[in-house]
């Protein structure tokens, strides 16, 4: 591991009265910030403005990555240490605590050179192993601060779930520093069938869940932990300020920090709940290009796929005929043809329906090229074998999308009592 790849920042903070116990905390807004247009403030910024005093005296472990930053750009662990509220340990998810690892990788255990805080590699750890890390580190409070992108198969929400189970095992509290869902609050897509649970989807939620990580934590604690025989421990949510659930990331005023190496822009996040499923095909999902998940294709594809998609006039999106040579991932150094997906109206765009349409049309136009991955990884991504088998049987897009509307409506009903933001 090359520690010189990381950039470390620090900041001071103001000392203020401690936070009172409770399941949800908003924090007071300084008078100077109440005048004029207000920008969204993350849970981390709310606590930092209070000098991290609500966490003072606790034995802290921080599960975070590069997205755990303040509006200033300073990482929360650097800020805590500078304020005299020193975590006993940090825990790194997929891609690592400082974010230097590629997909499916982590940074290992090490001592953070800036702060001296021990960092544990938590990627892939089950609840028992993670509980052992918490015990070894001696923590009594686990702080979670990672930006999600709103898709079930993005692994950070399952790092949160595992941390909640592990914390309950050792009697530790969980504090979630909430952040906006960049896709807003709309739920979409199929439900996970528990028989297809994996690291990219552990529990039955829909593919685009439309919740913040704080809301998901409440949902997990009420709906899933008791069913596993786990008594949820103390859960505190430090709420986002000045955010509505119909608000997309571009309207928050926040700076986008890539939550993983192949999620470079908010536009990537918009398409990801749909085009992320191309990882379950032999097509390139655009890794190794400058527009991952927006550029899709394979060797031998030509203009006909884009032409077919253009004829359908899908809402909120346009397609460009694209040719590219990936530098890593699938088809390294091989010329590929395909399409670039550009969202023209985020409100009208449906990422999952668009991706289903792309599957169906690719199979029609290039039946000799379009194939599923031999391990049927699509089933784990989509939550069951339904999508794959319906497409293989020639089902139309409307029939496929219609097949999960009842379960989507049921999920939408169930999640309402766990929502924080309106």
N, C-alpha and C positions, 0 to 999 in steps of 0.2 A: 504493500500500500504506500503510495506516494503522498505524504502529508503536505507537501508543498503545493498540491493542487487545490488546497482549501483556502478560503479567505475568511479571516476571523475579525469580528468587530465587537466593540463594547460601548456601553452607554451608562450614564448615571440615572438615578430615579429619585423621586421625592418620597419622603416618609410621611405616611398618613395613617389614620386609624385602621385597625384590623377588620377584616371581613367577618360578618356574622355567619353562623352556620345556616345552611339551607340548601334546597335542591337546585336553586337557580339564582344567579346574582347578576345584577345589571351594572352597579357601580355609579357613582355620581359624576355628572358631567361638569367640568369647570365652566364658570360663568363666561370666560373669554371665548369658549368654543360654542356657546349657545347663540352667538350673534352671527348673522349672515348664513349662507348656505353651509350645511353640515355634510361632512363626508362620513362614510361608514367607518366605524372603529371596531376592530376585532376584540375578542375577549382578552387577548394578550395585551393590547394597548390599554384596555380598561385597567388591568392589574398593574401594568408598568406605571401608569399615571398615579397609582396609589403606592408607588415605591416597592411593590411586591410584598408590602407589609402583611396582607392577609395570609401569605404563605410562610411568614417568619416563624421560626420555632418548630416547624415541621421537618421531618426527615424526608427530603424530596428526592424522587426519581423522575426524570423528564424523558418522556417518549416523544421524540420530535425528529425533524429533518430540516433541510434548508428553508422550508416554507414557514417554519416557526419564527417569524421575524416581526418586528415592530414597524410602524409606519416610517420610522427613521432608517430602516434597513438593518438595524442591529438584531442579532439573534437573541432569543429570549434567555438562553443560558448565559451568554455573555453579559446581558443586562442584569440578570439576577445576581451573578457573581459580583459585578461592579457595585450593585446596591447592597451587598453584604448578606444576600439571601442565597447561600451557596448550596446547590444540589449535591447530594451524596453520589449520584450517578446519573448518566444519561443512557438511553437505550435507542439503538438505531434500527429502523424498519428496513424493508427492501430499499436498495440504493444507498443505505447508510445514513448515519446521523448527520454528516456534513454533505452527503449527496454525491459522492464521487464514483459510485458503482453503477454499472449498466443494469438493464432489466434482468431480473433473476439473480442479482448479485448483492453483496453487502461488503462492509468494510472490515469486519472482524472486530475483536476486542482490542482496545488500546486506551491510552491516556490522552485526553484532548490536550494538545500542546499549548493552546491559548489559556485555558482555564485550569488545567490540572485535574479536571473532573474525569473519573473513570467512565469509559464508554463500553457498554455491553452490546454484542451483536444479537439482536432479538429477531432478526429475519428468519422465518421458518420455525421458530420456537413454539411448541405447544404450550398450553396453560401451565402444565406441571413444570416444564423447564423454565418458563418465564417466572413462575412463582419462586423457583429456586434462585433465580437472578435477583429478584426483589429481596429475598431473605438474605442472600450473600451481601448485597449492597446495604442492607439495614434500613430500607425505606418504609415509611408509614403512610406516604401520600404519593400517588402516581399522577403526574401532570401530563396530559396529552395535548399536544398542539401540532397538528399536521393538517395542511389544506387538502381536502378531498376534491375530486372532480365530478362527483355525482353519479358514477357508474358502479354497479354491483361488483364487476370484475376488477375494479381498481383496488389493490390489496390493503390500502391503509385503513379502511374501515374495519377490516378483519383483524388488523393489528390492534385496533381499539377494542374489539370484542374479546380477543384473547387476553389483552391487558386487564379488562374488567373481570374476567373469570379468574385470572391469576391473582389480582388484587383481593378478590373476595376470599380466595384460599388462604391468604396470609393476613387477612384483616386490615388491609390498607384501604384508604380512601382513594377515590378517583376524582380528579379535577380536570374538566374539559374546558380548554380555552377555545371558545367557539369561533368559527369563521364562516363567511357566506358560502352557500352552494353556488358555484359560478354559473350553473344552469338555471338558477331560480328554484321554484318550489313545485314544478309540475312533475308528476310521476308518469312513467310510461314503460311499456314493454312487458315481457312475460315474467311470471313468478318462477323462482328457483324450486325445482322438485328436489326434496331432501336426498333422494337417491343419487343425485348428481352433485352433491356437495363436494367442494374442493377448496384449495387455497385461493381460488378466484371467485368464491361464492360459498360461504359456509352455512348460511341460514336463509330461510325463505323470505326474501324481499324481491321486489321487482327490479328489472334491469336498470332503469333510470329512476332512482328512489325519490328524488325531489326533496331531500331532507339535509339539514346541516349535520355535522358530526355530533353536535350537542343533542339534537333531536334524535339521532340514531342511538346515542347512548341511552337516552330515556326509553326508547323503543326496545333496545336490547335488554335493559334491566327488567322491564315489565313483561316482555313477550317470550324471551328466550332463556335467560339465565335460570329462572325457576324450573323450567322444563328439563334443564340439565341437572337438577338437584343442587343448584348453586344459589345460596342466599345472597342477593346483591348487597354489596357494602355501601358505604356512604358515597353518594354521587353528587358532585357540585358542578353546575354549568355556569361559566362566566359568559354572559350573553354578549352577542354582537350588538352594537348601538347603531341606530339610524340605518337599518336595512329592512326591506320588505321582501317577502318570499317571491314576489313577482319581478324582482330586480335582478337582472343579469350582471355579470362581473363588470362589464364595461361601464356600468352606471354607479359603481361603488366608489370610484376615486382611488381605489387601492392599486398598488403596483403588483403586477403579475410576477410571481417567482415560480419558475418551472418546478412542479412537485416531483417530477422525474425527468430523466434526460430526454425522453421522447414526448414530452408534453410542453413544448416550448412557448405556446401562446394560448390565450383564452379561446381563440378560434379552433385550436386543436381540441380543447375540451368540449366544444359544442358538437363536434362530429363523433367524438370518441365512443359514446354509448352505442353507436351504430357501427361505425367502421372498425372499431376495436375487434369486432367479431371476425374480421378478415384474418386475424391470427389463427383462426380455425380452418383456414383454407390454404391451398398451395400458392395463392397469390401473395405478393408482397403487400404488406400493410403500410409501406412507406418508410419503415426503419432504414436508416442509412441515406435518407434524403433530407432536405431542409424543411419538408412539410410532412412529417410522419402522420399517418392516419387521415391525411387529406389527399395524398397521392397513393393510388391503388393500382396495381397491375402485375404483369408477368411477361416473360419473353414470348413473343409471337402474337401478342394482342395488337389489334389495329383500331382504326377509326370507328368501326361499326358499333362498338360498345357505347362510346360516347354518343354516337348518332341515335341509337336506340333510346338511351336515357334522355336525351334532349327532346325527343318526340313526346315523352310522357309529361313534360312540364310539371315536374314535382314542385310543390310549394316551398318557397324560401331557400331554394338551392339552384345552382347552375353547375354544369360540368364542362371541363375543358379537356380536349384530347391531349394526353401528356405522354412524353417519352423520357425515361430516366435510367440511371445506372446506380444502383445502391452501393454504398461504400461498406456496409455491414448488414447483417441480417440475411434475409433470403436473397438469392441471386446476386451475390457480391460480384461486382465488376461485369455483370451481364446486362446488355441493353434490354430494357423492358418497355412495353407499351401499356397504356391504360388511361385513367382519367384522374383529373384533379377535382376534388369536391370543394366548392366555395359556397359558404352560407351567405345568402343575400338578405334574408329576413329571419333573424333568430326566433321571432315570435311565431312565425308560420312554419318553421323548419321542424321536422320530426326525424331525429337522427336514426331511430331504429327502423321506422318504416322505409326511410331512404335506403338504408343498408340492405333490408330485405329485397327491395326493388333492384338493387345492384346485384345481389346474388341471382335473382330470378333471370334478369336480363343477361348477365354474364353466361349463365348456363344455356340460354337460348342462342346467343350470338357466337359463343366460343365453347361449344360442348366438349371439344377435344382438349381444351386448356383448363376449364374450370373444374376443380376437384376439391373435395374436403381433405383435410389432413388425415393420414391413415389412422391416427390415434383418436379420431373423432373429438378433438379438443373443442370443436364448436359446441358440443353438448354441454360442456362445463361452462363455457362462456354464456350461452343462451339459457342455461338452467335445466335443459332436458334434451331429449332427442327429437322433440316435436318439430322444431324449425327445420332441422336437417331432413327428416323423413318426409315432411310435407313438400319441401322443395323438390326432393328426389321423385316424388309422386306426381309432380307437375301442378301443384296447387297454385292458384292465383294469389297475388299480393293481398288483396282484400280478404280472402279466406284465411290466409296465414295470420294477418294482423288481428282479424276478428276472433281468432281462436283463443286469445288470451284476455279479451276485454272483461269477462266476468271476474277473473282472478285479480286483474288490475283494479277494478272497482272495489272489490273486497279489501284489498290492501289499502287503497286510498281511504276507505272508511275506517279501517283499524288504526291507521297511523295518526288520525286527526287528534286524538286525545293526548298524543305525545308531542305535538307541534308547539313550538315556542313563539314563532314569528307569524304575523298575519299579513 
